[in-house]
């Protein structure tokens, strides 16, 4: 600026340039393109405006760059307006969605899915009913179960009746009296007569009257153990009447007693295999009444039942 003031001819030249620039500015405004000088003139003073005009004259490439930037700015879309429009559109879409959700319309697919769910539910219910039918006892099974339940007490009754019925034949191994279902294992047999049965009942009654039921069975076991053993007679009569063996036989009580129901039952169970003492038990003594202590002093005690102590 100082150079312009010192050289007036330069100022004149600048004025001419300004005239041309103003004419170009008017032309640019008519075509819709704003110049850099007008943009600067809106906020600059007179001197500063002159500097801007002079710069535009000396550097026309800056003017072109400014014009291009202005055109680019004008061509850019207004994103704020678009955002507002988008938000309003989204609100409207939400409203429409809410209004549609309040009044749903079933599609064919929905009807198909409902029909398939009903069909699956019906199939599940049919399966459950079939399972219940299978789990539910039929009349035949109920009758069979009743027959089994009814047969069990009968079997027990039959077993009890069998144990209380004296067998016709006894089965022995070398060391034991066998039960009736072990006949195949027997090494020898003994045919039981009515007299043998009565003798057994009377010796049990004479020796164990007033003793526990188990004591009665044990006395019968001792007689049968002696029948099996080779050290004693091979008949029940011989065993019972063997000399100095049973005190009721010696004192005559054996001949006077009448067998009680417990004595008869105890004998029958012993003959069918019930054992209250082991198969090697051959003696019993009432320790309160015994006068001869030979057996207690020489034999091994096995068991005490009531007043009797049993030895082997």
Buried (B, 14 or more C-beta within 10 A) or exposed (E): EEEEEEEEEEBEEBEEBBEEBEEBBEEBEEEEBBBBBEEBBEEBEEEEBBEBBBBBBEEEEEBEEBBEEBEEEEEEEEEEEEEEEEEEEEEEEEEEEEEEEEEEEEEEEEEEEEEEEEEEEEEEEEEEEEEEEEEEEEEEEEEEEEEEEEEEEEEEEEEEEEBBEBBEEBBBBEEBBBBBEEEEEBEEEBEBEEEBBBBBBBBBBBBBBEBBBBBBBBBBBBBBBBBBBEEBBEBBEEBBBEEEBBBBBEEEBBEEBEBBEBBBBBBBBBBBBBBBBBBEBBBBBBEEEEEEEEBBEEBEBBBEBBBBBBBB
